[in-house]
Amino acid sequence: MSRQENPLLSIRYAAAEIENLLTECSEIFKVFNKQDSGCVSYGVRLPSEERLFVKHAETANAVAYLKQSETFHSEVKHPALPKLLHSFPTLNGYAHVYDWVEGEVLGSPDFPGKEGRNRPDSPHYRFRHLPVTRILQALNTIYEVHSYLEEQGYVAVDFYDGCMIYDFQLHELHLCDFDYYHKGAFQLEKDRLFGSSRFMAPEEFIRGRRIDWRTNVYTMGATAFVFLANASRNRNDWRASEALYQVAAKAASPIREERYDSVRNFYKARRQAWLSSVNP
């Protein structure tokens, strides 16, 4: 079956329950139904053996954000981002069809909370205990992507380990779930932005504050601490070099003005610190 003949890519409207539709034209081999986003997603295998990821929004808010993300996917292209292939309304929601990406979600609801993340069989724990060089390579992908997205004018919202898919065999990282990413800076109109507090800047908890690229710089720094120090800011818990610690600490400063002024400049400083660590 060619991609042109793929039945999921030709649907204009599905007048059926999403699982019934998927069962009719494919095999559902994985269901992701523990998220609190208002979406249920599926890994499906077609008769051709091609695998796809289908994300289905089932609440009004989730549908609105899923549709919003179509503009994002039409404007940005990067090897670390799964490709959106098709979208269509359904009987009780809205669906996106993506290329399937091999790997495990690092922030999985199958391993909830701090206790779950510290279980040795959880993807988060296994990733955190990889050799430092592997973690640094994965972080490099995250920073490269967000530097690129900044150039395209996007501010990251709700970025956390649940947006990271890691292939432990090939040691490749992909990012997903861009429903809340915002074109341009904005003012927070609620008491708390979407997201995990481990990755969020102080201004994301204060109504009326500006959310922009300095906010994203904080998130990038916090991401380093999550994976290289188990979310601790204590130098003794940090697994990488002193130079990389200083870059992460500057990025994740609670004082906005002390952070790097852009993800691009953070990424540049981080690359320089990495090189100095490899070639002292």
C-alpha positions in Angstrom: 0.0 0.0 0.0 1.5 3.3 -1.0 1.2 6.4 1.2 -1.3 7.8 -1.3 -3.5 4.8 -0.7 -3.3 5.1 3.0 -6.9 5.3 4.1 -6.2 7.4 7.2 -4.7 10.1 5.0 -7.8 10.5 2.8 -10.5 10.9 5.4 -12.3 14.2 5.4 -14.8 13.4 8.1 -15.1 10.3 10.3 -18.7 9.6 11.1 -17.7 6.9 13.6 -16.1 6.5 17.0 -12.4 6.9 16.5 -11.5 3.4 17.8 -14.0 1.8 15.5 -12.5 3.8 12.6 -9.0 2.8 13.4 -9.9 -0.9 13.9 -11.5 -1.0 10.5 -8.4 0.1 8.6 -5.5 -0.8 10.9 -4.4 -2.7 14.0 -4.2 -0.7 17.2 -1.0 -1.8 18.9 -0.8 0.9 21.6 -3.2 3.2 23.4 -2.2 6.3 25.3 -5.2 7.1 27.4 -3.8 8.3 30.8 -3.1 11.9 29.8 -5.1 14.7 31.3 -5.1 16.8 28.1 -8.5 15.8 26.8 -6.7 13.7 24.1 -6.4 9.9 23.6 -3.7 8.7 21.2 -3.1 5.5 19.4 -0.2 3.6 17.7 -1.6 1.9 14.7 -0.2 -0.5 12.1 -1.6 -0.6 8.6 -1.8 -3.8 6.4 1.4 -2.5 4.7 3.1 -2.6 8.1 3.5 1.1 8.1 3.0 2.5 11.7 1.4 5.8 12.5 0.5 7.8 15.5 -3.1 9.1 15.8 -3.9 11.8 18.3 -7.6 12.3 19.0 -9.0 15.4 20.9 -12.2 14.7 22.7 -13.0 17.9 24.6 -13.7 21.4 23.2 -10.5 22.8 24.6 -8.4 20.0 23.4 -9.9 20.3 19.9 -9.2 24.0 19.8 -5.5 23.5 20.8 -5.1 20.6 18.4 -6.3 22.7 15.5 -4.1 25.6 16.7 -1.0 23.3 16.4 -1.7 22.8 12.7 -0.2 26.2 12.0 2.8 25.3 14.0 3.4 22.1 12.1 2.9 23.8 8.7 5.5 26.5 9.6 8.3 24.4 11.3 10.2 21.4 10.0 13.0 19.6 11.9 14.2 16.0 11.9 13.5 15.8 15.7 9.8 16.7 15.2 7.3 14.0 14.1 5.7 15.1 10.9 2.0 15.9 10.9 0.6 14.0 7.9 -3.2 14.7 8.0 -6.0 16.0 10.2 -9.8 15.5 10.1 -12.9 16.0 12.3 -14.6 13.0 13.8 -18.0 12.1 15.2 -16.9 13.3 18.7 -13.7 15.2 18.2 -10.7 15.9 16.0 -7.8 13.8 14.9 -4.2 14.3 13.8 -2.2 11.6 12.0 1.6 11.7 12.5 4.5 9.6 11.5 5.3 7.0 14.2 8.5 7.7 16.2 10.3 4.8 17.9 11.1 5.2 21.5 9.7 5.8 25.0 8.2 8.9 26.5 10.5 10.1 29.3 7.6 11.6 31.4 5.2 8.7 31.2 1.9 8.7 33.1 2.6 5.0 33.6 5.2 6.1 36.2 3.5 9.1 37.8 5.1 11.6 40.2 8.5 11.7 41.8 8.1 8.2 43.0 7.4 6.9 39.5 10.3 8.8 38.0 12.6 7.2 40.5 11.6 3.7 39.7 14.5 1.9 38.0 12.2 0.5 35.3 10.9 4.0 34.3 12.1 5.6 31.1 12.9 8.8 33.1 15.2 6.9 35.6 16.9 4.9 32.8 17.6 8.0 30.8 18.8 9.9 33.8 21.3 7.1 34.5 22.8 7.0 31.0 26.4 8.1 30.5 26.6 11.9 30.8 27.7 12.2 27.1 24.4 10.5 26.0 22.4 12.9 28.1 24.3 15.9 26.8 23.7 14.8 23.2 20.0 14.5 23.9 19.9 17.9 25.6 21.7 19.3 22.5 18.8 18.2 20.4 16.3 19.9 22.7 18.3 23.2 22.6 18.8 23.1 18.9 15.1 22.6 18.3 14.1 25.4 20.6 16.7 27.8 19.2 15.2 27.0 15.8 11.6 27.5 17.0 12.7 30.8 18.6 13.9 31.9 15.1 10.5 31.0 13.8 8.9 33.2 16.5 7.5 30.5 18.7 7.4 30.5 22.5 7.4 27.1 24.1 4.5 26.4 26.5 4.0 23.2 28.5 7.4 21.7 27.6 8.4 18.9 30.0 9.7 15.3 29.9 6.3 14.1 28.7 7.2 15.8 25.4 10.4 13.8 25.0 10.6 10.4 23.2 13.9 8.6 23.5 15.0 5.6 21.6 17.3 3.7 24.0 18.6 1.5 21.1 19.6 4.2 18.7 20.0 6.9 21.3 17.9 9.4 19.4 15.5 12.0 20.9 12.4 13.3 19.3 10.0 16.0 20.7 6.2 16.0 20.5 3.1 17.7 21.8 3.2 21.3 20.6 -0.5 22.1 21.0 0.2 25.0 23.4 3.2 26.6 21.7 2.5 30.3 21.0 3.5 32.5 18.2 5.2 35.4 19.8 5.4 36.6 23.4 2.2 37.0 25.4 0.8 38.1 28.8 -0.3 35.4 31.1 -4.1 35.8 31.5 -4.6 33.1 34.2 -3.0 32.3 37.6 -0.8 29.5 36.2 0.3 28.4 32.8 0.1 24.8 31.6 3.1 22.7 32.5 5.2 20.8 35.1 6.6 23.0 37.8 10.0 21.3 37.5 10.4 23.0 34.1 8.5 26.3 34.7 9.9 29.8 35.3 8.5 31.9 38.2 6.6 34.2 35.8 4.5 31.2 34.6 2.7 31.3 38.0 1.8 35.0 38.1 -1.1 36.4 36.2 -0.2 39.4 34.0 3.5 38.5 33.6 5.2 38.4 30.2 5.9 35.0 28.8 8.6 35.1 26.2 12.0 33.7 25.2 13.6 34.5 28.5 10.9 32.2 30.0 12.0 29.5 27.6 15.7 30.1 28.5 14.7 29.2 32.1 13.0 26.0 30.9 16.1 25.0 28.9 18.2 25.4 32.0 15.8 23.6 34.2 15.7 20.7 31.8 19.5 20.3 32.3 19.0 20.2 36.1 16.2 17.6 35.8 18.3 15.2 33.9 21.8 15.9 35.2 21.0 16.5 38.8 17.6 14.8 39.3 16.0 18.4 39.5 18.4 19.5 42.2 20.2 22.8 41.9 23.0 21.6 44.3 26.4 21.5 42.6 27.2 18.3 44.4 24.3 16.6 42.6 25.4 17.8 39.2 26.9 15.1 36.9 28.5 17.3 34.2 31.3 19.9 34.1 31.5 23.1 36.1 31.3 25.2 32.9 28.0 23.5 32.0 26.7 23.9 35.5 27.3 27.6 35.4 25.5 28.0 32.0 22.5 26.0 33.3 22.4 28.0 36.6 22.5 31.4 34.7 19.7 30.1 32.4 17.5 29.0 35.3 17.9 32.1 37.4 14.7 33.1 39.1 15.5 36.7 38.2 14.6 37.2 34.5 17.2 39.8 33.8 20.0 37.5 35.0 19.2 34.9 32.4 20.4 34.7 28.8 18.2 37.0 26.7 17.4 34.4 24.1 17.5 30.6 23.6 19.9 31.2 20.8 22.5 32.9 23.1 21.9 30.3 25.8 22.5 27.5 23.2 25.7 29.3 22.0 27.0 29.6 25.6 26.1 26.0 26.3 28.0 24.7 23.2 31.1 26.7 24.2 30.9 25.3 27.7 30.6 21.8 26.2 33.6 22.2 24.0 35.7 23.6 26.8 34.7 20.5 28.9 35.7 18.1 26.1 38.9 20.0 25.2 40.1 21.7 28.4 
